[in-house]
Amino acid sequence: MKHQSMKWFLLIVALGALLTLGACGKKAVPPPPPPPPAPPAPTASISVSPSSIQAGQSASLTWQTTNATDVSIDSIGAVQPNGSQSVSPTDSTTYHLTAKGAGGSQDATARLTVTQPPPPPPPPVTPTVTDEDLFSQNVKDVYFDYDKSDIRADQLASLQADVQFLGQHAGINLMVEGHCDERGSTEYNLALGDQRASAVKNALTAAGVNASRIKTISYGKEKPFCTESNEACWQQNRRGHLVYQK
Amino acid sequence: MNRLYLWPVINRVRTQHSRREKAQNGNFRDFFSPQVRDRILQSNKYRYTILSYGVCFAPSRMDESARPTSQRWPSRFHGPALILICTFFVLSSALFAQDWVKTGTSLGVEKVRLAVPDFKPSTSDPQNTALLKTFNDTLWNDLDVSGVVELASKSFYPLQVPGQPPEVNFLAWNSPPPNAAMLAFGSLGVVASGKLTVQGWLYDVKNIQSPQILGKQYTDAASDAAARVMAHKFSDEIIFRLGGGIPGIAESQIVFVSDRSGHKEIWAMDYDGSNQHQLTHLGSIALSPRISPDGSRIAFSALTKTGWEIMMYSIDLNRTVSFPHMGGTNLSPAWSGDGLKLAFSSSRGGAPEIYVSDVSGGNLQRMTTAKGPDVSPVWNRKTNAQIAFVSGRTGLPQIYTMEADGGNQQRMTDQGYAVSPNWSPNGQFLTFAWVRKYGPGEPGASDIYLMDIASKQWVQLTHDGGRNDFPSWSPDGRHIVFQSNRSGNLEIWSMLADGTKVQQLTFTGRNTQPNWSWK
């Protein structure tokens, strides 16, 4: 045990000696001769604040130099070694400062980004409401009972709205499409759809709408709005559908 | 193998039915007056008997040995079990019997038993195989659906079948198992010139001394279509001779509406569903095709820029020809039997009413004035003196008849939703689509019915579910074509006029409103 500690001690001493000798060896190199005195090199910095403007606005350009005798900025020309200036370029510009002195030359740049002003907000659009839009907003379809072409009492309000709209818009013509649900025969449903369309037309003309403005067509069960086999869907299909006509 | 017992149940009608209904659901023969019955029998060579069957399955003694022991029924169970099962069926059928009635042809009437062995090749041309298949299949189907003959099953035939008269072994055919009264046979071959020649004979095999009833030879360019036409012609000859002198229908056509091109257009096909082809290309909606009695034109209604108008398609010219626009909604044209007049529904005067014009659209006359839509006219094509039509004047649509001048309007159906009348060629019956019990909670199936016009007595022809509509009679009065969605799709089906031999004819797209040619 003792012998091993001794071995470690010797090893560390040897290593320390090796390192010390190595370090001493470096120190032994003679120092280089001192450099000749040189004139100090110029320094330069330039900044612009803010760094981004809209066209027409101005920004402040600030620069500092030291040890320079000849300071110039591209696009401005010769300037004082230190100073600031207000600029308002129309396009993005990079300001390039060159400072020359006895000690050499130093460059610095600052970039000013110029954004074009946003286009003037478009004049508020007055939505051009077409007759067709008005028609679809105001005119209501008329729904029917099964196998019936009589106007139901609960459909009179729809008809009244239709009459009112058509009275206010005398230039609008319309097509009344008669539709039926899927039950029953193709031919009978086309005849029934014709009667439904006629019933709506007759109700409109009776309320004062000129008959020449109203065309009718039956689609029977050929063009259903809804294709499921339940009463809710069938009711959707049993209707006089009012369509805008130019 | 179980033996199938058919248990006839003649009077399985709910007792709470009215006497009239009971009679209608009961026996056609008992209910129809003797005069009507005679007319039916004379006109169609049919006997209508409404029967239904309790079906009893019972294991047969012969097959018992083949059955695993564990499944064997003790033989002492046979009698009681059979009685129990049959009683159950009879009782249950009586309990649940409503309108499920079966009409049958030839119950009590023997049809001619005909054997039709496959035609044989007469040459060694390689085309023969395919042409023989077409010919044999077509001939067999024509005779099978004709309702005129009873075809002896091919499995009963002797191994050696004749292709020429000298090869006929009379004893092998006129005794069991084929036990045929008649034998149709022949040969087919493509000869050196490229022509297809078919020779066919019809032999009365019970009359060995002078057996030949018919001997025919057909020659045409070798093609599948020609083989089919030859089979149709030969089957028509056989049916003409065995079916009481009424011409066969194998060369008749069916026009119909199909949407398989993307639009509803008018299509045509052979009576057996082959050769389906598009006629119109309007790109809008074409409906209700009705072929003219001479087969040269098809009147139909179509959605035009000015609304629904009657249009005319010339089969000869293969294009639509002019027909005047009437204004309003014009629907469902119908030809008079003499081909000189058209009846149709028009709302040109306000409401949809029946009008009659000549076939050029001139000389228009209004026939009905009632409130409610009038549509779907059809002429009595035998007399041209009456028109049947559909009217919603009392609410749900019903079948009406009137004189051809609009007089004597009579309601034919008493309830439900009845549409799409079609007049039988002999002028005595109407077939139409009827939802007989209509309303919430009712079954609501639309079925094809047949009504004797003089007595207004009717019988239900379809029972197999779905919505069945637009029946149209074949030229021989033995068949009815109709549309049905029983397969899940709207397709065209045909059946014998007693409701049997139901066959699907179309399989692609939605196919509706079939109309059978007049000859």
Chai-1 contact restraints between the chains, C-beta under 6 A:
chainA,res_idxA,chainB,res_idxB,connection_type,confidence,min_distance_angstrom,max_distance_angstrom,comment,restraint_id
A,D147,B,L396,contact,1.0,0.0,6.0,A-B,restraint_1
A,S185,B,V419,contact,1.0,0.0,6.0,A-B,restraint_2
A,S185,B,S420,contact,1.0,0.0,6.0,A-B,restraint_3
A,S185,B,D469,contact,1.0,0.0,6.0,A-B,restraint_4
A,E187,B,L331,contact,1.0,0.0,6.0,A-B,restraint_5
A,E187,B,S332,contact,1.0,0.0,6.0,A-B,restraint_6
A,E187,B,V375,contact,1.0,0.0,6.0,A-B,restraint_7
A,E187,B,S376,contact,1.0,0.0,6.0,A-B,restraint_8
A,Y188,B,V375,contact,1.0,0.0,6.0,A-B,restraint_9
A,Y188,B,V390,contact,1.0,0.0,6.0,A-B,restraint_10
A,Y188,B,P397,contact,1.0,0.0,6.0,A-B,restraint_11
A,Y188,B,V419,contact,1.0,0.0,6.0,A-B,restraint_12
A,L190,B,L331,contact,1.0,0.0,6.0,A-B,restraint_13
A,A191,B,S345,contact,1.0,0.0,6.0,A-B,restraint_14
A,A191,B,P352,contact,1.0,0.0,6.0,A-B,restraint_15
A,A191,B,P373,contact,1.0,0.0,6.0,A-B,restraint_16
A,A191,B,V375,contact,1.0,0.0,6.0,A-B,restraint_17
A,L192,B,P373,contact,1.0,0.0,6.0,A-B,restraint_18
A,D194,B,T329,contact,1.0,0.0,6.0,A-B,restraint_19
A,D194,B,S347,contact,1.0,0.0,6.0,A-B,restraint_20
A,D194,B,P352,contact,1.0,0.0,6.0,A-B,restraint_21
A,Q195,B,P373,contact,1.0,0.0,6.0,A-B,restraint_22
A,I217,B,G307,contact,1.0,0.0,6.0,A-B,restraint_23
A,S218,B,T329,contact,1.0,0.0,6.0,A-B,restraint_24
A,E222,B,I285,contact,1.0,0.0,6.0,A-B,restraint_25
